[in-house]
């Protein structure tokens, strides 16, 4: 990871949460997080990961865990849609969609791994193709910024899980499903996402 950008996350982690909350619910949550200015002037560049951490903490505090998870899931889906529309070249998307799922997954993993610095912040991202039919792809984020200071009985990384799931559905297999099998918020050593199709 480039030291100059460690601890920074792409603006989708903020802008898509605002969209998912909508114009009525976003202002109080963003005020609570100390990010109200972003509703008037959304970030256009990488943001300090502490802002993303504060926003997700405000989601949980203001909306409760269940609704915060729903909003994070919606924001993750919106982020994947943005990436498909603006960041992943159309030619690459067409190619991935015609490849066998295993080959497409390997190519997508290389791309995700190459851009991990844009979403993992100071965390460490690892992607591997297991060859196991039950869970062919495993994605891991260690020292996950979104879990910093979070304690939960259930996995809490709905934002990341949704981004991964929608990208794999669009580019690898329409039946792709991502399950968070371990989560730092639950006391696990890392957040582990299993991709199945």
Number of C-alpha atoms within 10 A of each C-alpha: 17 8 7 7 15 16 21 23 25 20 21 25 27 24 19 22 26 22 16 19 20 12 10 8 14 18 18 15 24 23 15 17 19 14 19 16 12 16 17 8 9 15 16 11 11 17 20 16 22 17 17 24 21 17 24 27 22 20 25 18 13 15 16 11 16 11 13 22 20 16 25 28 21 21 27 28 24 23 26 24 16 14 15 17 11 10 10 12 11 12 8 12 16 11 11 21 16 13 15 11 18 16 13 19 22 17 17 20 20 13 12 19 16 12 13 19 21 22 22 24 26 22 20 16 24 14 19 15 15 11 10 10 9 11 17 16 22 21 21 21 22 19 18 23 23 25 23 13 10 16 14 13 9 13 22 25 24 22 25 25 24 23 22 24 25 24 22 25 16 17 23 26 23 15 12 18 19 24 18 20 16 20 25 25 22 17 15 13 14 21 25 25 25 20 23 19 18
